[in-house]
Amino acid sequence: MRAYVIGAALLGIMMGGAVGLYATLAEAQGGIVIVQQGIAFKPATVRVKVGGQVLFRNEDPFGHNVYSPSKGGIFDIGLQAPDSETAVSFKEAGEYIVQCRIHPKMRAVVTVTP
């Protein structure tokens, strides 16, 4: 599992412990979960406060490549295997478009508020 911290640039990458434990911690710390299922992001729009996390969970039987090209929040978690989770922390307010390089029709919006 990888966790990304987003600010003006990619600030850090860290390897986490048990996925279930990390998911629980992410959610407890104000994180939001976006599930990849049926070749779609669910929910397609979320709000999180600055410093909050979004946990991307792949529940499809195939891989996805979740990324954001949005200024101030650029990240690319690479190929995310089925049944895996990756947390992304957002350090700047703004609106971030999230997409899948493998399935271009997949799109979500993360709105980060102060």
Residue pairs with C-beta under 8 A, 6 or more apart in sequence:
1 15
1 16
1 19
1 22
1 84
1 85
1 86
1 87
2 13
2 14
2 15
2 16
2 77
2 78
2 86
3 13
3 14
3 16
3 22
3 53
3 86
3 87
3 88
3 89
4 10
4 12
4 13
4 75
4 77
4 86
4 87
4 88
4 89
5 11
5 12
5 13
5 89
5 91
6 72
6 73
6 74
6 75
6 88
6 89
6 90
6 91
6 92
6 96
7 72
7 91
7 92
8 72
8 92
9 74
10 74
10 75
11 91
16 22
16 87
19 84
19 85
22 85
22 87
23 33
23 55
23 57
23 85
23 87
26 33
26 53
26 55
26 87
27 33
27 55
29 52
29 53
30 48
30 49
30 51
30 52
30 53
31 48
31 52
31 53
31 54
31 55
31 87
32 46
32 47
32 48
32 52
32 53
32 54
32 55
32 110
33 54
33 55
33 57
34 41
34 42
34 43
34 46
34 54
34 55
34 56
34 57
34 98
34 108
34 110
35 41
35 42
35 57
35 58
35 59
36 42
36 56
36 57
36 58
36 59
36 60
36 64
36 66
36 80
36 100
36 106
37 59
37 60
38 60
39 60
39 103
39 105
39 106
40 106
41 98
41 100
41 106
41 107
41 108
43 108
44 107
44 108
44 109
45 108
45 109
45 111
46 54
46 108
46 109
46 110
46 111
47 110
47 111
47 112
47 113
48 54
48 90
48 110
48 111
48 112
48 113
49 112
49 113
49 114
50 90
50 91
50 92
50 93
50 112
50 113
50 114
51 89
51 90
51 91
52 89
52 90
52 112
53 87
53 88
53 89
53 90
54 87
54 88
54 90
54 110
55 85
55 86
55 87
55 88
56 66
56 77
56 80
56 85
56 86
56 87
56 88
57 84
57 85
58 64
58 80
58 81
58 82
58 83
58 84
58 85
59 82
59 83
60 82
61 82
62 82
63 79
63 80
63 81
63 82
63 102
64 79
64 80
64 100
64 102
64 103
64 106
65 76
65 77
65 78
65 79
65 80
65 100
65 101
65 102
66 76
66 77
66 80
66 86
66 98
66 99
66 100
67 75
67 76
67 77
67 98
67 99
67 100
67 101
68 74
68 75
68 76
68 96
68 97
68 98
68 99
68 110
69 97
69 99
70 94
70 95
70 96
70 97
71 94
72 92
72 94
72 96
73 90
73 92
73 94
73 96
73 110
73 112
75 88
77 86
77 88
80 86
90 96
90 110
90 112
92 112
93 112
93 113
93 114
94 111
94 112
95 109
95 110
95 111
95 112
96 109
96 110
96 111
96 112
97 107
97 108
97 109
98 107
98 108
98 109
98 110
99 106
99 107
99 108
100 106
